[in-house]
Amino acid sequence: MATAKIVNLKGEEVGDQQLSAGVFDVEVNTAVLHQIVTSQLLNRRQGNASTLTRSQVSGGNHKPHRQKGTGGARQGSTRSPQFRHGGSVFGPRPHEYHHKMMRNMRRIALRSALTDKAANNRLYIVNDLQLDQPKTRVMLEFLAKLNLNSQVEENRVPSVLTLMAERDENVLLSMRNIRYVKVGHVSSINVVELMKHDFLFLTPESLKVIEETYDDTDFGADAPEEE
């Protein structure tokens, strides 16, 4: 069974947390992971890039020169695409990039990403993630004691994703100035953020929410749905 280390804000290991096999101990489906990441990044595109056609650019209301006798090609407007300041022929136009993925595939990808974190010891359960007042120094000391740098490649600062079940202003203010740490609500968990960050920190409450929401034990009989 998959397990994760339980640590406190002093950076001390205080035990091991058993993880749900239906969420943290499944087969990692790299094909579905790739599809979900591609789809999620595609859905982030605004699709508002736009260029002007020859009918939309200003000017060019008269023929630049006479039709014959100039030795050059005939031209009807200086706003044709071949002229400077002319319109664009096949430039981008605003359109939607949204791409739907089945609910079952999204859940498979999320469980695969969580399994990868647990299997590589990149998942920590912080049992007392609470502060009386914002203290960035406390968080920096906590991260330093965990010695995360030794678990990643040399000359690179490890990135940390922290998910909480309830908003805590003191924790949020303490972590937001640390450039390699991101704090979010457990409801915002997604595959791209899990893959982008080296380590995942959870509170016991957020772990419970994830296991109750994404446990694969009784999901196999459900039909795939779309949003």
N, C-alpha and C positions, 0 to 999 in steps of 0.2 A: 504494500500500500504506500502511496505517495505521502511524504511528510514535508513539513516546512519548519524552519527554526523560529522559535518564539523569542523575541528580544524585548528589552525594556529601553527606556530613554537613556539609560546609562551605557547602552551598547553591550549589555551582558546577555548571554544566552541563558534563558531560564527554563527551557524545555523544548519539546517537539510537538508540533500540531499535526494530527492525522487529517489528511485531506480526502475529500470525497472522490472515490475512484471514477465515478461517472463524469467528473469535471476535470480532475487533475491527473488522471491516469488512463488516458485513452490513446488510441493510435493517432499519431500526428499526420494529418492529411495535408501534405504540402501543396497538392494541386488545388484543393479548395481554398487554402490559405492564400495562394497567389491570386485566385479569382476574386476573393473578397477584398484583398488589399487593392487590387487594380480598380475594382468597382468603387470602393470607398474614396480613393484618390480622385477618380473620375467625377464622382458626385460632388466633390468640393469645388470643381471648376465653375465659375460664374457664367461663362459663355457670353460675355458682353463685349468681346472684341468686335470692332466694326470699322469698315472703311467706306469711303464714298465712291459711288459709281459716277460715270461721266454726266449723268443727268442731275446729280446732287451737288457737284462742285460749282462754285460761283465763277462767273465770267464765261468767255467763249461764246458770246451771243452772235458773233459775225464770222464770216469766212475769212481766214487769215490772209489769203492771197487769191488771185484769180485762178480760174480752173485750168486754163491752158497757157502755154507760152512761157512758163517760168523755168522749165527744165527740171522741175521737181515733181514729186508726187502730188496728186490732188488732195487737198485737205478741206474738211468742212468746219472744223472747230479746233481751237487751241486747247480744249479740254478733253481731247481724245487721249486714250491711255499712253500713246507713244510720246506725248509732250510732257514737259515739266509742268507740275501742278495739274496734270490731267487726272481723270478718274481712274479708279482701280477696276481691273477686269474680273479677276477671281479672288478678291480679297475676302477676309473673314466677315461673316455676318452674325449678329446675335442669334444664338440657338441654344437649346437645352442639351446638356451632356448626361442627364440623369440615367443611371443604369440600375435596374432592379435585380436583386438577388433573392433567391428563395430563403425563407426563414430558417429552414432546416440547414441550409448551407452556411448561413451566418452563424448559427449555433455550433456547427461542426468546426468552423474556423476559429471561433472564440475558445472552444474547449482545447483545440490543438495548440493555440498560443499559450494558454494557461498551463497545459501539460508540459510544454517546452520549458516554461519558466520553472516549474516545480522539479522537473527532471535534471535541470542544470544548476540546482541550488540557487536560483535567482529570485526566489520568493521568500519574503520575511513577514512574519506576523508581529506587529508592534502592539503589545498588550496594554500599554498605558500612554497612548499618543494624546496627551492633554497637557496644556500649559495654563498657568494662572495669568500670564501676560505674554505678549509677543516677545520672543527672545531668539533671534537668528543665531546667536552664538551657541545656544543650547543645541540647536539642530545641527550646526556644523560640527560640534564636538561629538554628537551622537553618530553622525555619518563617518567621522574620522575613526571612531573606535570600532566600527564594523569592518574597517579595512577593505572596502569594496574595490579599491584600486588593484589589489592583488589578484582579483578574479577576472580582470579584463586585460586587453592587450596593453603593452607598455606605451607610455607617453600619451595616454588618453584618459580623460576624466569620465568615470562611469555615470550614466544618466539614470535617474530614479523616477518612477511613477508611483505616487501615493494616492490610494483611493480610500475615501472615508464614507461611512454610512450617513453621517450627519455633518453639516457645515460647522466648522470650528474656526472662528475668526482669529484666535490667537495662533493656532497652528498654521492657518493660511498666511497670515502676516509674517510668521517666522520663516516660512519656506519660500515665499515668493521672490525674495531677493537672491536666492541661490539659483544660479542660472541653469544648473544641470538637474534641478528637481522640479517636478510638476505635480501639483496637488489638484485632485478632482473628486467629484462625487462618484460613488460606485455605479450609479445609474448611467454614467457617461462612458462606461467601459467599452472599448472597441479594439479591433484587431490591430489597426495601424499604430495606435499609441502603445499597445503591448509589444509590438515588434520593434518599435522605434527606441524604446527605453531598455536599458540593460537589466534593471532590477524592478521588481514590483513589491511595494510595501502595502500591506492590508491591515486593517484593524480587525479584531474578532467579529465585530458587527458586520463589517463589509464582507468578510469571508462567508459569514452565514447567509447574507443576501445572495452572493454569487452561487453558492452551493444550492440554495433553494430555487434559484431562477434557472440555472443551466444544468442541473443534474440530469444525466442521460438515462437514468434508471427507468423512468416511466415515460420517456419522450419517444421511444422507438415506434410506438403504435400511432403517433400523431401523423396526420397527413401534412406534407409540406405546404406552407402558406406563404403568401407574399404580402408585403406591406401595402 
